[in-house]
Amino acid sequence: MLNVKLIKTGKWKENCFVIHNSINAGLIIDPGQNSDEIIAHIKKNKISVKAILNTHAHYDHVGAVQILKKTFLIPFYLHSKDSRLLKSVNLYISIFEGEKIISVPDVDHYFDKNKNPLIFNEISVKIIETPGHTPGSVCFQVEGCLFSGDTLFEKEIGRVDLPGGNQAELTQSLIELSKLPPELKLYPGHGNPTTMKQVISKNLKLRDLI
């Protein structure tokens, strides 16, 4: 059984997820900020974290990556098409928040240059490429869970008016996600967790596209 901890981070209430299985092997997904809270949860629950996986490289999702890499000595995974966006995170922080900068992490592994699914101590992560919100946006299917980043939310769909956005690509990505099993639990990058069944029935913006 997969244990999922949601930690809301930063100004935009970005959802970071720390997941672990029955043998306490774990992963960190989209650590935007709040590194102290993330570290405290991991240590309290004695989770052996294996990697940091990011759905995309917007600054509100990557702010704590470098600290967590150094703390736990773990690799960072991202899609190669978001590598340019990652390098520009401090520019976008200055535009949208006008303050602090972050330490930009090096990417250790690119999803599109690795096997799929990825296996981390009995945790199988299927990488689903879902460009549109950014060129390298991905979702993670882990057991009965879908971590959708900023591609799909409870009642909204991903924005395309931010750097790297593309409406045609997002539409195709959402069509593909809509074909996934309805019983999947959906864990988006912002907002509330739900299920694919609920999203398909109640997300009017998604229904208009599919």
C-alpha positions, 0 to 999 in steps of 0.5 A: 500500500502506498502512503501519500503525504501532502505538504502545501508549500510557498505563496502559491500553495503548491502541493509537494508529495512524499510517498512511501511503501510498506518497506519505507522506501520513498520518493519526493514529488515536486518539492516547491518550498518548505524544505524543513517540513518535508525533512521533518516528515521524512525523518519522523517516519523513517522514510528511506527516500530514493529520489526527487521526481518533478512533474515540471520545472516551474519555480514554485515546484523546484525551490526545495530540490537542491536542499533535499538533494544535499540532505538525503544525497539523492538524485533529481529527475526531470524531463529534458524538455524542461531543462531550459525552464529550470535554468530560468527559474530565478528570472521568473521568481523575480518577475512573479515575486520580486524577491529571493532566489533559489539554488538551481539544482543539477538534473541527475536523470532525465525521464525521457532518457531512462527506462519506463517505468522507473523502479525504486525499491518496489515502487514502480513509477510509470512516466506519462508525458503530458506536454502543454503546461510546459514542454516537459510536463509529465504525470506519474502513475504509481499504484492506484495514484496519479500525480498530475502536476499542473496538467490536471486539477480537480476543477481546472486544467493546466494554464498555457499562458506561462512560459512554455505553454502550448494549448494544442499539446495540453489538449492532447495530453488531457485527452490521453489522461481522460482514458486512464482508469476512473478509480485512480486517485488524482493528486494535482500540483495545487488544490485538493486530491480527488479521483479521475472519476470525479474529475471526468464528471465534474471538471467542465473545462476538461469535458469541453476538450474531450 
